[in-house]
Amino acid sequence: MKALITFALLLTTQASFAHEIEGTQMLKGGRETKIYVKDVKTKCSFDVEKVRNLMEEDSFGNPAYKVRVEVELSGKDKKKKIEVKFKKKFELNNLHKTATGSEVRDFDYASEEGARLKIDGSGRLTEIHFPFEGETISCLF
């Protein structure tokens, strides 16, 4: 019986330390790349405007962050007479709901509108995905 109680306590203790974060904060600034949207060569640009503490913690006590970003698509095909124009600000955070509560993810941010982005270990944006005219646009940097 003692062994069973000790084993249960050991599992509970490890579960409470199961989610560690590095504390990587997203860097401010912008990036851009070229992609194709509707067969039109389009510039996808991204700008981090604000990075702030969400003033909320996950189930493990890790602080969450929110960011305000602006995404812009700009492209034109004169022969096909198609123009791609999009400019929108998104509020994203790195606090994600889980089956057991919530958890902060260092490198993954999401918005209620369906935008998602990822950063690398130094805080630089590596990819962003966002809704545009019924499809999801992906810009990889």
BAKEDREN-349068 format. One record per residue (C-alpha): residue number from 1; x, y, z. Coordinates in pm, 1 decimal. Layout:
N
+-----+----------+----------+----------+
|   k |        X |        Y |        Z |
+-----+----------+----------+----------+
| NUM |        X |        Y |        Z |
...
+-----+----------+----------+----------+
***
This chain:
141
+-----+----------+----------+----------+
|   k |        X |        Y |        Z |
+-----+----------+----------+----------+
|   1 |      0.0 |      0.0 |      0.0 |
|   2 |    285.8 |    237.7 |     86.2 |
|   3 |    441.0 |    171.5 |   -252.1 |
|   4 |    114.3 |    254.3 |   -428.4 |
|   5 |     76.7 |    585.1 |   -241.6 |
|   6 |    441.3 |    674.1 |   -310.9 |
|   7 |    396.3 |    592.6 |   -679.3 |
|   8 |     79.4 |    807.1 |   -699.8 |
|   9 |    257.0 |   1100.6 |   -533.2 |
|  10 |    550.9 |   1061.9 |   -768.5 |
|  11 |    320.8 |   1076.3 |  -1072.1 |
|  12 |    139.9 |   1382.4 |   -936.3 |
|  13 |    468.3 |   1562.2 |   -865.5 |
|  14 |    603.5 |   1494.5 |  -1213.5 |
|  15 |    278.2 |   1609.0 |  -1376.1 |
|  16 |    304.8 |   1947.3 |  -1205.5 |
|  17 |    650.4 |   2002.5 |  -1357.6 |
|  18 |    567.4 |   1848.0 |  -1694.0 |
|  19 |    537.5 |   2174.6 |  -1886.9 |
|  20 |    842.7 |   2398.4 |  -1878.1 |
|  21 |    887.9 |   2694.3 |  -2109.4 |
|  22 |   1201.2 |   2875.1 |  -2218.3 |
|  23 |   1043.6 |   3219.7 |  -2192.4 |
|  24 |   1123.9 |   3321.8 |  -2550.6 |
|  25 |    964.8 |   3657.6 |  -2629.1 |
|  26 |    874.3 |   3759.7 |  -2982.5 |
|  27 |   1089.3 |   4035.9 |  -3130.4 |
|  28 |    932.4 |   4350.9 |  -3271.2 |
|  29 |    987.1 |   4433.6 |  -3635.4 |
|  30 |    879.2 |   4304.7 |  -3973.0 |
|  31 |    952.0 |   4047.2 |  -4237.8 |
|  32 |    837.1 |   3985.6 |  -4592.2 |
|  33 |    839.8 |   3710.6 |  -4851.5 |
|  34 |    693.5 |   3632.0 |  -5193.9 |
|  35 |    411.8 |   3379.6 |  -5232.4 |
|  36 |    145.7 |   3295.4 |  -5490.0 |
|  37 |   -216.7 |   3376.6 |  -5411.2 |
|  38 |   -475.5 |   3291.5 |  -5679.5 |
|  39 |   -185.6 |   3233.0 |  -5923.2 |
|  40 |    -63.3 |   3589.6 |  -5867.0 |
|  41 |    286.7 |   3659.7 |  -5735.3 |
|  42 |    216.6 |   3841.5 |  -5410.6 |
|  43 |    425.0 |   4009.2 |  -5143.2 |
|  44 |    335.3 |   3889.2 |  -4793.7 |
|  45 |    458.1 |   4132.1 |  -4530.9 |
|  46 |    428.3 |   4112.0 |  -4158.4 |
|  47 |    492.4 |   4363.8 |  -3882.1 |
|  48 |    492.0 |   4304.1 |  -3505.0 |
|  49 |    350.1 |   4620.8 |  -3353.0 |
|  50 |    323.0 |   4536.0 |  -2981.8 |
|  51 |    429.1 |   4258.1 |  -2748.2 |
|  52 |    268.0 |   4265.7 |  -2404.6 |
|  53 |    218.1 |   4045.9 |  -2103.9 |
|  54 |   -135.4 |   3901.2 |  -2118.1 |
|  55 |   -148.6 |   3925.8 |  -1735.8 |
|  56 |   -268.2 |   3568.2 |  -1727.4 |
|  57 |    -91.2 |   3243.6 |  -1641.6 |
|  58 |   -137.5 |   2889.1 |  -1762.6 |
|  59 |   -217.3 |   2590.7 |  -1539.2 |
|  60 |    153.5 |   2558.4 |  -1456.0 |
|  61 |    206.5 |   2924.8 |  -1357.9 |
|  62 |    383.4 |   3034.0 |  -1677.6 |
|  63 |    306.0 |   3390.5 |  -1797.7 |
|  64 |    133.4 |   3432.2 |  -2134.1 |
|  65 |    199.4 |   3703.1 |  -2392.6 |
|  66 |    -14.7 |   3875.1 |  -2651.4 |
|  67 |    103.0 |   4041.4 |  -2968.3 |
|  68 |    -56.3 |   4277.3 |  -3215.6 |
|  69 |     57.1 |   4217.7 |  -3571.5 |
|  70 |    -30.7 |   4361.0 |  -3910.4 |
|  71 |    -34.1 |   4135.9 |  -4214.8 |
|  72 |    -45.7 |   4267.7 |  -4570.5 |
|  73 |    -79.6 |   4097.9 |  -4907.6 |
|  74 |     -3.0 |   4294.8 |  -5219.7 |
|  75 |      8.5 |   4157.0 |  -5574.1 |
|  76 |   -119.5 |   4219.7 |  -5925.2 |
|  77 |   -135.7 |   4030.0 |  -6255.4 |
|  78 |   -201.5 |   4280.3 |  -6534.8 |
|  79 |   -258.9 |   4014.2 |  -6800.2 |
|  80 |   -526.7 |   3832.3 |  -6600.0 |
|  81 |   -651.4 |   4159.6 |  -6448.1 |
|  82 |   -636.2 |   4014.5 |  -6096.7 |
|  83 |   -528.8 |   4215.2 |  -5795.2 |
|  84 |   -462.2 |   4074.6 |  -5447.5 |
|  85 |   -493.5 |   4330.5 |  -5169.9 |
|  86 |   -529.6 |   4254.7 |  -4800.5 |
|  87 |   -430.6 |   4441.0 |  -4486.3 |
|  88 |   -541.1 |   4337.9 |  -4139.4 |
|  89 |   -433.0 |   4357.2 |  -3776.6 |
|  90 |   -454.0 |   4046.1 |  -3559.8 |
|  91 |   -429.5 |   4005.2 |  -3181.4 |
|  92 |   -261.2 |   3672.8 |  -3100.8 |
|  93 |   -147.9 |   3508.1 |  -2778.4 |
|  94 |     46.7 |   3202.2 |  -2673.2 |
|  95 |   -200.5 |   3073.3 |  -2412.5 |
|  96 |   -364.4 |   2758.4 |  -2549.3 |
|  97 |   -659.0 |   2565.3 |  -2404.0 |
|  98 |   -596.1 |   2198.5 |  -2328.8 |
|  99 |   -807.9 |   1913.8 |  -2194.8 |
| 100 |   -664.0 |   1970.5 |  -1846.9 |
| 101 |   -666.9 |   2353.1 |  -1843.1 |
| 102 |   -432.0 |   2579.1 |  -2034.7 |
| 103 |    -65.5 |   2594.8 |  -2131.4 |
| 104 |    171.8 |   2858.9 |  -2260.8 |
| 105 |    362.3 |   2758.1 |  -2572.4 |
| 106 |    681.4 |   2953.5 |  -2633.1 |
| 107 |    678.5 |   2931.4 |  -3009.9 |
| 108 |    307.1 |   2911.5 |  -3106.7 |
| 109 |     63.1 |   3201.9 |  -3108.6 |
| 110 |   -301.8 |   3198.8 |  -3220.6 |
| 111 |   -595.3 |   3438.8 |  -3256.4 |
| 112 |   -969.9 |   3388.5 |  -3224.6 |
| 113 |  -1001.3 |   3485.3 |  -3593.4 |
| 114 |   -798.4 |   3184.4 |  -3705.2 |
| 115 |   -453.8 |   3339.2 |  -3749.8 |
| 116 |   -156.8 |   3135.9 |  -3625.5 |
| 117 |    212.0 |   3213.9 |  -3615.0 |
| 118 |    534.3 |   3048.6 |  -3505.8 |
| 119 |    862.4 |   3195.1 |  -3387.8 |
| 120 |   1207.9 |   3043.3 |  -3351.4 |
| 121 |   1428.7 |   3021.7 |  -3041.4 |
| 122 |   1557.6 |   3376.6 |  -3089.8 |
| 123 |   1206.6 |   3527.3 |  -3112.9 |
| 124 |   1198.2 |   3582.5 |  -3491.1 |
| 125 |    889.3 |   3497.0 |  -3692.4 |
| 126 |    923.8 |   3181.0 |  -3902.6 |
| 127 |    569.8 |   3140.9 |  -4038.1 |
| 128 |    221.3 |   3289.3 |  -4025.6 |
| 129 |   -111.4 |   3144.4 |  -4139.9 |
| 130 |   -428.8 |   3353.0 |  -4168.6 |
| 131 |   -771.6 |   3341.2 |  -4334.8 |
| 132 |   -820.5 |   3524.9 |  -4664.5 |
| 133 |  -1128.6 |   3493.6 |  -4888.7 |
| 134 |  -1227.1 |   3146.9 |  -4769.7 |
| 135 |   -880.6 |   2994.2 |  -4769.3 |
| 136 |   -580.9 |   2987.9 |  -4538.6 |
| 137 |   -274.9 |   3177.6 |  -4656.4 |
| 138 |     66.3 |   3059.0 |  -4535.1 |
| 139 |    373.5 |   3280.7 |  -4541.8 |
| 140 |    703.4 |   3115.9 |  -4451.4 |
| 141 |    999.7 |   3338.0 |  -4368.3 |
+-----+----------+----------+----------+
***
